[in-house]
Amino acid sequence: MLLTTLILGVVLGGTYALLALGLTLQYGIARIMNLAYGELTLIAAFLLVWAFQGLGLSPLVAILLLAPAGYALGWALYTLMMRPLVKRSGASGRLEVDSILATFGLLFLIQGVLLLVFGPNFTSISYLDRGVSVLGVTVAANRLVAFGICLVAGTALVVALARTRWGLTLRAVALSPVSAPLVGINVDRAMRQGFALGSSLAAVAGGTLAMYQTFSATGGVVFTMKALVIVIMGGVGNVGGALAAGLALGLVETFVATAIDPGLTLAATFALFLIVLLWRPEGLFRRR
């Protein structure tokens, strides 16, 4: 049972980690708390189902298309909706509050469109749902493929942020947006790229979730809250912390579902969130 929980938890945690990475980038670099993040994930999930069932397109190919589409959507959202808020806030510190209010309205707008187009029923697809033995534990092949996608995407992002000049620029803006212009960094462009990249990661995460989970048009808030829990646990703006916290949350949820009651997984998630918020508000993986 312990080995089963460990393997299934790591597989689930990989998807959660990728889900949280996008929100980490959007808040850490652009200083925008996107409450409609889960709805962006759902858009990608529904598009993958439509491409698979309606066009006969492989989910793997669909995810390759969803990544740039998510980036373009994030770029457009920042340009049309977020950039005016950034300009208006200046150095007053109002951006966080304004972005919460704006994206709260965006949440219900996207949710209404999804309900109108796809309806309120739960949706899923049948793709690679046969079992595969991993160290004696049977795991659905679609979960393993989803985990592999998340692993590749997460690793590529971490390497790009740590080893490239582009990543250094984004990290500089996240660390000190006021000082970054002094060394020739275009802060507005970096914030736009960070927000768009976060939307791209949300799209990839939504595609991987659609491969093995059921979902509905009203479930975006759950994805947003889980991503927010992971961001807080890992430390705001801490990419490595988000990866570790995502894996930890996957393990906790899997343990509760297998050892206690599947209905208590969401309660366990928020209990863990409250404990971390009260005990270490700076996150588990940040120095005090």
N, C-alpha and C positions, 0 to 999 in steps of 0.2 A: 504493500500500500504506500509506503514511503517513497519508493522508487517511482511508482505511478504518479503520485502527487508532484514529485520533483520534475519529471519529464513534461507532464501536461502543464504544470505551472510555468516552466521556462518557455514553452511554446506560446502560451497565452501572454506571458509577460513581454515577449518580443514584440507582439503587436501593440500592446499598451505602451511600450517604450517609444516605438515609432510614432504612435498617436500623440504622445506628450511632447516629442521633440519639436513638432511644428508650433505648438503653443508656447514652448520655451523660447523659440526664436522670435516669435511675434512680440512677446512681452519683453524679452531680454534685450532685443535690438531696437524694435520700434516703439517700445513702451506702450503698447496697445493691448489691453486685456480684452480678447475677442470672445464674447459670450456666444457668438454664432459659430464657433469653431466646430462643434458637433454637427451642425447643419451642413457645413462644407464637406464634412466626412460623409454624411448621408447622401449628398448630391453625387459624390463619386461612387458610392455603393449602388445607388439606383441606376446610374449610368452603366456600371459594369453588368448589372443584371439585364438591362435592356440590350446591351451589346451582345451578351452571351445568348439570350433567349430569342431576341428579335433578329440579330444579324449573324448569329452563329460564330461570333468572334471569340477566340480563346481568351479567358480571363487574364492570362499572362500578357498577351498582346494588348488587351484593353488597359491594363495597368501602365504599360509603357506609354500609352496615349494619354492616360489620365494625369500623369506627372506634369507634362508641359501645360496641359489644359488647366490644371490647378494653379500652376505658376501664373498663367495669364489672367485667371480669374482674380487671384490675390493682387496682382499688379493693378488691375482695373479697380478693384475695391479700394485699394490704398489711394489711387489717384483721384477717384471721384468722391470718396466718402471720408477717408482717414486723413488725407493731407490737409484739407481745410481745418480739421480739428487740431492737427499738429501746429499749423501756422497760427491759429487763434490762441492756443495755449501758451506759446512762447516759452518762457522760463518760469511760468507761474505754478507749474505742477498740476494743472487742471486736466492734462491729457488722459490720465488714468481714469478719472471719473467720467469725463466726456465720452471716452471710448466705451466704457461699460454701458452707459445709457444708449449710445448709438447702436452698438452691436446687440443690445437687448431687443431693440426694435427690429433690427435686421433678422434676428433669430425667428421672430414670429412671421416676418415677411417670407422668408425662405420656407418655413414650415408650412405656411398656407399654400404656397405654390406646389410644394411636394405633395400635400394632401389632395390638391386639385388634380394634379397630373397622374399620381400613382395610387391614390386612395389610401384609406387608413389601415388596410390589412397588412399582416406581417408577410415579408418577402424573403425568399431564399432560393438558392440554386443547388443543383446536384452536379458537383464537379469534383472528381478525384476523391469520392467519399468512401473508398475502400480502405481497409485497415493495413497498416504497415508495422512490423515488429521492430521496436527500438529497445535494445537491451532487455528483451522479454516483455515489454509493455506495448500493447497495440495502440497505435496513434493513427488517426485519419490522415491520409496522404495530403489532403487539402490543407490541413493545419501545418504540416511540415513544410509544404511549399510556401505558405504564407509566412512562416517563421524564417525561411531562407530569404525571402524578399525583404523582410524587415531587417534581417541581419546585414544583408548587402547594403541596403539604403542607409542604415544607421552607421555602419562602419565607414562608408564613403563620406558621409557628412562629417563625422568626427575627424577623419584624416584631412579633409578639405579645410576645415576650420583651423586645424592645428598646423598644417604644413604649407599652406598656400598664402600668397600675399592678399588674395581676396578674403580668405578666412581671417587673416590678421586685421584687415580693415573692419570687418564685421565685429570682431571681438573688441577692437578699440572703441567703436561706437557704443557697444553694449556697456563697456567699462566706464567711459566718460564722454558722453555726447557733446558736452560743452568744450572739452579740450581737443577733441578730434579735429575740428576745423583748423586748429593752429598748426597741424602738420600736413595740411592740404587734403584732408579727407572730405568728400562730399557727403555730409551726414544725411541729407534728404534722400540721396540715391541709395545709401547703405540701408536706411530704414525701409525704403520701398522694397529693396531686394530681400531683406530679412522677412518682411511680411509676406511677400510673394512666395518665398521659399517655404515658409511655414504652411501656406495654403497648399503648396505642392505636396508636402509631406502628409497633410491631412487627406489629400486625394488618394495618395498611395495607401495610407492606412485604411481608408474607407474601402478601397478595392480589395485589400487583403481580408478585411473583416467580412465582406460580402461573400468570400469564397467558402466560409464555413459557419457563419452565424446567421440567424434570422434577425430581421430588423424591421422597423416601421418608420413612417414619416414623422412620428412624434417622439422618437427615441434619441434625437440628437442631444438633448440636454444631459442624458446619462453619459454619453461620450465626452461632452464638455467637462462635466464634473469629474470624471475619472482622470482626464488629462490634467485638470487643475490640481487634483489630489497629488498626482505624480510630480507635477512642477513644484508644488510646495514641499513635498517630501525630499525631492532631489536638490532643492535650492533654486530660487528664481534665477534663470539665466545660465544654470549649470548644466551643460549638455551631458557630461558624463554622469552627473547625479541623476538626471532624468532617465538615462538608460538603466542605471542600477535600480532606481525606484520603480520603474515599470516592471522589471523582472520580479522585484519583491512583491509588488501588488498582485501580479499574476500568480505567484506562489501562494500568497495569503488567500486569494479567492478560490483557488483550486483546492487548498486544504479545507477550507470551510465547506465547500460544495461536496467534497468526498467524505469528510469525517463528521460533519455536523448536519447541515441542511442546505441544499442549493438555494433555498429562498432567503438565506441570510447573507449571501455574498455581498449584496449592496450595502447592507447594514454593517458588515465587517469592514468594507472599504471606508465608509464615513467614520466609523469608530477609530480606525487607524489614522485617518486624517485629523481628527480632533486630538488624538494623543500627540501626534507630531506637532500640531499647531500650538498646543499648550506647553509641551516639553522642550521642543527645539524649533521655534518659529523660523529660524534661519535655514532649516532643512537638515536632513540627516547627514548630508555629504558636504557640508560647508563648515569651515572653522567658525567658532564663536567670535 
